[in-house]
């Protein structure tokens, strides 16, 4: 999968502005190093039975606060507000992209919880293949590219797909399950978490039989978030981007069909616990 991603990066670098491809690659490698540290709290949280919905909620707050601090620090509050105000017609599409990203991140969190970091993260990174399809088929990013570029894209895609298949077909033996249980017991004792709660969380079953009750605050948050999306949707304007609508529709149907199938399977097995 790493070799395939490298080939795809080389192929896509031809579309970059002159002299900027190296900067983009350096930035990507830096992002990979920092993102690698995320798996420390992933491991800690899911060994103690934490629900991914709770984890990603607080995790996203950290992202939002950090980004706000960086933006104000680099741009200043007034210029930042002016720029956002000037971009009102596209803010809905940015919010919609964030909404879809969070849904995908939830799937990744459940993958990490139930099959581990070493399997869940590489498999979820096959999103690069979907991005490739959107870029090539919908946005025509490789239009006019040479024969070598298309060979790199095809070879990289095949290598990544083979890597994903190999990971998906790998199975955990009894020693790995025993190691998981020992680690969960150790972390539960370290942080004072009830053993029954840890076991229930790792097995995907409810710790308490009583269903959760919605409070007034829950409904305020739901209605508030919905109102923000609706308000931005009213101000939104279609993006002036050349797209192949037929391919966009086909990929959209395929992606939402797979997402629904995976979501239903996850719900039936774990109840999103």
Secondary structure as the mmCIF struct_conf table of DSSP 4:
data_model
#
loop_
_struct_conf.conf_type_id
_struct_conf.id
_struct_conf.beg_label_comp_id
_struct_conf.beg_label_asym_id
_struct_conf.beg_label_seq_id
_struct_conf.end_label_comp_id
_struct_conf.end_label_asym_id
_struct_conf.end_label_seq_id
HELX_RH_AL_P HELX_RH_AL_P1 UNK A 2 UNK A 12
HELX_RH_3T_P HELX_RH_3T_P1 UNK A 13 UNK A 15
BEND BEND1 UNK A 16 UNK A 16
HELX_LH_PP_P HELX_LH_PP_P1 UNK A 17 UNK A 17
TURN_TY1_P TURN_TY1_P1 UNK A 18 UNK A 20
HELX_RH_AL_P HELX_RH_AL_P2 UNK A 21 UNK A 36
TURN_TY1_P TURN_TY1_P2 UNK A 37 UNK A 37
HELX_RH_AL_P HELX_RH_AL_P3 UNK A 38 UNK A 47
TURN_TY1_P TURN_TY1_P3 UNK A 48 UNK A 49
HELX_RH_AL_P HELX_RH_AL_P4 UNK A 52 UNK A 75
HELX_RH_AL_P HELX_RH_AL_P5 UNK A 77 UNK A 86
TURN_TY1_P TURN_TY1_P4 UNK A 87 UNK A 87
HELX_RH_AL_P HELX_RH_AL_P6 UNK A 88 UNK A 115
HELX_RH_AL_P HELX_RH_AL_P7 UNK A 117 UNK A 124
TURN_TY1_P TURN_TY1_P5 UNK A 125 UNK A 126
HELX_RH_AL_P HELX_RH_AL_P8 UNK A 127 UNK A 133
HELX_RH_PI_P HELX_RH_PI_P1 UNK A 134 UNK A 138
BEND BEND2 UNK A 139 UNK A 139
TURN_TY1_P TURN_TY1_P6 UNK A 141 UNK A 144
HELX_RH_AL_P HELX_RH_AL_P9 UNK A 147 UNK A 169
HELX_RH_AL_P HELX_RH_AL_P10 UNK A 174 UNK A 191
TURN_TY1_P TURN_TY1_P7 UNK A 192 UNK A 192
HELX_RH_AL_P HELX_RH_AL_P11 UNK A 195 UNK A 203
TURN_TY1_P TURN_TY1_P8 UNK A 204 UNK A 204
BEND BEND3 UNK A 207 UNK A 210
HELX_LH_PP_P HELX_LH_PP_P2 UNK A 211 UNK A 212
HELX_RH_AL_P HELX_RH_AL_P12 UNK A 216 UNK A 235
HELX_RH_AL_P HELX_RH_AL_P13 UNK A 245 UNK A 270
BEND BEND4 UNK A 271 UNK A 271
#
